[in-house]
Amino acid sequence: MAQKRKRSAKKPVAKRPQRKKTVGPKVQPIEEILFRVEGKMSTFGGPKDTGMSADEGLALFSQADLQDPKYSYLFLPTAPPGTTGLGRRLNPDKYYFACRWNYADTPREFLKRALARVENPSNGRAADARPVDWGPNIATGRVADLSPGLAAALGLQTDNVVRITISALQAIPVKTAKGAKKVAAISRPPSPPAKPVIKQFIRSPNCSPRKPETKIDKIVVHCTEGSLASTLTEFQRTDSRRVSAHYVIDRNGDIYQMVSDADCANHCMGANAGSIGIEHVGSETDSLAAPQAAASAALIRWLLQEHQIPRTNIFGHDFTPGYSRPGGTSCPDKLFGPVHSQATIAAWVTANV
Ligand SMILES: [Zn+2]
């Protein structure tokens, strides 16, 4: 919400007691880590990677996987001219990587479905990515090869240091794969995040179908700067600004949905096409209430996996790429931290999601 930077005078927001956030950085039990590596990286894959031969394949995927929508998004729709292998057919913009796997510890079938956290320790940026191949050769002195798109998103250049982690919490479960015993022995069975309970779906008319070719690739977080009731009412009105959001999260953690993920909501001018909008009930001076923060983190975790959204693509309204309202907005105000910056949002995501 808050399409104007200027604070409007209406909005009598009941003063709520400020609560200090009690949610600290998550401590990941050591037994949850299934794979971790840190060291130099390079990039690989895609039509321009002439370091791969025209028929070079991938250790984890075969041609048959191109038919599976779970995997096909990693590849270009057609093979680049003059190539037959999957290596050159990788879509360099997608987030994938290769490491020297020990298949006794991390079997192929497990890796095919795993989601890893890839971090640039020098700037704190992180993204989720999929393992696709074995490599690089040990003689290179590097520990991983990343897709060009992933390296760019994390601000990494060849021979910079990268950290890659696969944990049970992030892994997508596999039906007992042969040879998976060792993994099972060192971890609890991983489970994907479930969609948090939606208290009520109150349909907003202020939405439009997404274009089929548009992928959902970002989440935009907002502050309502008003009460739950006034927000739900405004999102149902068609005689004023015709605004909406996919989700509205109340101070007590209740989640209301108003627009289906498959449709565009009118929440972030210029960036509605590929985004999901989440409103958080609060005033300009509120920080997130604890149950609200927990509900938001759970919803974001589910959205990231459901739509394969990179973790780096969670933005505060005013900092969303493409947001085009002249003058900007004060949204999301102080909900995620006292400083109005994308770094504040990113730090909250790192600590909570
Ligand atoms: Zn907003």
Residues whose N, C-alpha, C, O or C-beta is under 5 A from the ligand:
A	BS01	ZN	M1 A2 H222 C223 H267 H317 C331
